[in-house]
């Protein structure tokens, strides 16, 4: 199983490096200037796995480019995503961006909004299964799992339910399951 993950990781890195080169080619072919800001946005995405928002990218790049505007970051991200060079994820009403355009999966924490890639070998067989069993032609697929990340889960000892995002969420959405309903 470890070999599958290593092969997939190598594939992801190749995809990211190809995406940066594809960005240059697409910009050039579209008659759009290849600016340091555009390349920096792509490089930033290629070097992070936290699926940042446009605001997060802007904050990171404004040190390097003091004159860059948030609108420039948004416009470039939408340009890149419309051309399939990056992926745009919609998480809790916010756009998040991913340089990895290969079919892969995400876990989204309903408490803090963290987005993480999920690797599970059987997920990659879904296209073959769908084509072989149903006879469909699959072009792409996506999967997002929603839940509560480890950081947001209540701790067993000394847990403060009143200030816990998970407990507040459970109390509002899943009656009777919140620890605060019977521990405070």
Buried (B, 14 or more C-beta within 10 A) or exposed (E): EEEEEEEBEEEBEEBBEEBBEBBEEBBEEEEEEEBEBBBBBBBBBBEBEEBBBBEBBBEBBBEEBEEBEEEBBBEBBBBBBEEEBBBBBEBEEEBBBBBBBBBBBBBBBBBBBBBBBEBEEEBBEEBEEBEEEEEEEEEEEEEEEEEBBEEBBBEEEEBEBEEBBBBBBBBEEEEEEBBBBEEE
